[in-house]
Amino acid sequence: MESNEKTIREAYRLAEGNVLDGDGFLALFTEDGSFNEMSTSQSFRGEQIPQVIAGLARSFPDVHRELLEVHAFGDVVAVELRIQGTHLGGFPTPVGEIPPTGNRIDVPAADLWYLRDGKIERFNCYNSMSVWLDQIGVHPDFKSAVEATETAATTA
């Protein structure tokens, strides 16, 4: 549906680092709409929604989403994209903030947007968090994970 695709393209425009219009972004959602960050299992509603895009822009002030494919199927819009930007602000994690590295990111992602009566009811964002973290210099500590598993197995 062309109008649904236009709504979603407008959502991406409003979330760009050089635009960043959280109120405008939120206005595209239904009253009970949700923004679901699938890679972290977090869900945001209401006033939390513009805070998510503002938080990303604090970490990556030049955040840009390169839309590769956009397909509208009735009330569903599927988008393949790349999230790009420069890590110039702290990146929050559950155990603290990763200081800015100045590294560029170019993260593959896919978004599924579900609309009702022309408004966003649900936005499911799937991004490759492992690529994202790797590109800002955070690498998994496999050795510690293996050692912890081995220790747990021997003490059980």
PyMOL commands that set and color helices and strands:
alter all, ss='L'
color gray80, all
select helices_A, chain A and resi 2-14+22-27+48-59+129-135+142-155
alter helices_A, ss='H'
color red, helices_A
select strands_A, chain A and resi 29-37+42-45+64-73+76-86+91-93+96-98+104-116+119-127
alter strands_A, ss='S'
color yellow, strands_A
deselect
rebuild
show_as cartoon
